[in-house]
Amino acid sequence: MPDPRAIAALAGRSGHADMSSICRAGPCALAVLGLGLIAPAGAADPGQMIQGTVAVAPGLAGQVARGDRLIIKLYHPGDGVELDAKYRIVDEFTLPLDFVAAPSIDMSGRTKFQAYVLEVFTDKDGDVVRAAPGELIARTPEPVPLGTTGLRLELNALRQ
């Protein structure tokens, strides 16, 4: 897994980096989630990120097809409402896929919460709100503390 600080450094002030720079930083199968940017400059602290890998259960690998999208969702649960939600749509992917997820930060570089739920699902029809037949999902059972590394999410259930 590439060092998040290296990715943030590649992003520079604009918060964007080209993929060739990121590929030199580590595996090219890397999805980074945060403010819709490759790496939010203020989130260069690994303590403000969650790093892991998305894989698919061997018995369900046939459910993932070319043309499917992968949605990575990060949010803090709060009384039935998803707070500080961030989404990343990965149009082309290969599993397993390494990811770095970072929540919003305030002007002082602080996050709103210290733990977040990660949810990953496939999208077959371009409609992320409704589940289509054959879409798969994985979710952390509870919020994961920021700074977590090595998290493994396995697409092992049909999305409903």
C-alpha positions in Angstrom: 0.0 0.0 0.0 1.5 3.4 -0.9 2.3 5.8 1.9 -0.6 8.3 2.2 1.9 11.1 2.9 3.5 10.3 -0.5 0.2 10.4 -2.2 -0.7 13.7 -0.5 2.7 15.2 -1.5 2.1 14.1 -5.1 -1.3 15.9 -5.0 0.4 19.2 -4.2 -1.6 22.4 -3.4 -4.3 21.8 -6.0 -5.2 18.4 -4.4 -4.9 16.6 -7.7 -2.2 14.3 -8.9 -1.9 12.6 -12.3 -2.1 8.8 -12.3 1.4 8.3 -13.6 2.7 10.0 -10.4 0.5 7.8 -8.2 1.6 4.6 -10.0 5.2 5.5 -9.2 4.1 5.9 -5.6 2.7 2.4 -5.3 0.2 -0.1 -6.8 -1.9 1.4 -9.6 -5.0 -0.3 -8.3 -5.5 2.4 -5.6 -8.7 4.2 -4.9 -8.5 7.3 -2.7 -11.6 8.7 -1.2 -11.8 12.2 0.2 -13.4 15.5 -0.9 -13.5 14.1 -4.4 -9.8 14.6 -4.8 -6.9 12.2 -5.2 -5.6 13.1 -1.8 -6.8 16.0 0.3 -3.7 18.0 1.3 -4.9 18.5 4.9 -5.4 14.8 5.4 -1.8 13.8 4.8 -1.7 12.5 8.4 -2.2 8.8 8.3 -4.1 9.2 11.6 -6.9 10.9 9.6 -7.3 8.1 7.1 -8.4 4.5 6.9 -6.4 2.2 4.6 -7.5 -1.2 3.4 -8.3 -3.6 0.6 -11.6 -4.5 -1.1 -11.8 -8.1 -2.3 -14.7 -10.4 -3.5 -15.6 -13.7 -1.9 -14.4 -16.5 -4.2 -17.9 -17.9 -4.6 -19.2 -14.5 -5.8 -16.4 -13.5 -8.1 -18.6 -14.3 -11.1 -21.1 -11.6 -10.0 -18.5 -8.9 -10.8 -18.5 -8.1 -14.5 -16.7 -5.7 -16.8 -18.7 -2.5 -16.8 -19.6 -2.7 -13.2 -18.7 0.3 -11.1 -17.4 0.1 -7.5 -18.8 2.6 -5.0 -16.7 3.3 -1.8 -18.7 5.1 0.8 -17.5 6.6 4.1 -19.8 8.0 6.7 -20.3 8.5 10.5 -23.6 7.0 11.8 -25.7 9.3 13.8 -29.3 8.6 14.9 -30.3 7.0 11.6 -28.6 9.7 9.5 -25.3 9.3 7.6 -23.1 12.2 8.8 -20.0 13.5 6.9 -20.7 11.1 4.0 -18.2 10.8 1.2 -18.6 8.7 -2.0 -16.0 7.6 -4.5 -17.2 6.0 -7.8 -14.5 3.8 -9.4 -15.5 3.3 -13.0 -12.9 0.7 -13.8 -11.4 -1.6 -11.2 -9.8 -4.9 -10.6 -10.2 -6.8 -7.3 -8.5 -6.9 -4.9 -8.3 -3.1 -4.8 -6.3 -1.1 -2.2 -8.0 2.1 -0.9 -7.4 5.1 1.3 -10.5 6.8 2.7 -10.3 10.2 4.4 -13.2 12.3 5.8 -13.7 16.0 5.6 -11.4 18.2 7.6 -12.1 21.6 9.0 -10.0 24.8 8.4 -7.8 23.7 11.4 -7.1 20.3 9.8 -9.4 18.4 12.2 -11.9 15.7 11.3 -15.5 15.9 12.6 -15.5 12.4 14.0 -12.9 9.9 15.1 -14.5 6.8 13.6 -16.4 6.0 10.3 -18.3 3.2 8.7 -17.0 2.0 5.3 -19.4 0.5 2.8 -18.4 -0.8 -0.6 -20.7 -2.1 -3.3 -20.9 -2.8 -7.0 -23.2 -0.9 -9.3 -24.4 -2.6 -12.5 -27.0 -0.1 -13.8 -25.6 3.4 -13.0 -28.2 3.9 -10.2 -26.4 3.9 -6.8 -29.6 4.5 -4.9 -31.4 1.3 -5.9 -29.9 -2.2 -5.8 -29.9 -4.1 -9.1 -29.8 -7.9 -9.4 -26.3 -9.2 -8.9 -24.8 -6.2 -7.1 -22.6 -7.1 -4.1 -21.9 -5.3 -0.9 -19.5 -5.2 2.1 -19.7 -3.0 5.2 -17.8 -2.6 8.4 -20.1 -3.8 11.2 -19.3 -0.8 13.3 -17.4 2.5 12.9 -13.7 2.0 12.2 -11.2 4.4 14.0 -9.3 6.8 11.8 -5.7 5.6 11.5 -6.7 2.0 10.9 -4.6 0.2 8.3 -5.0 -3.2 6.8 -8.8 -3.2 6.8 -10.2 -5.9 4.6 -13.7 -5.5 3.1 -15.0 -8.6 1.2 -17.9 -8.3 -1.2 -19.7 -11.3 0.2 -23.4 -10.5 0.1 -26.0 -9.5 -2.5 -27.0 -5.9 -2.2 -30.6 -5.4 -1.3 
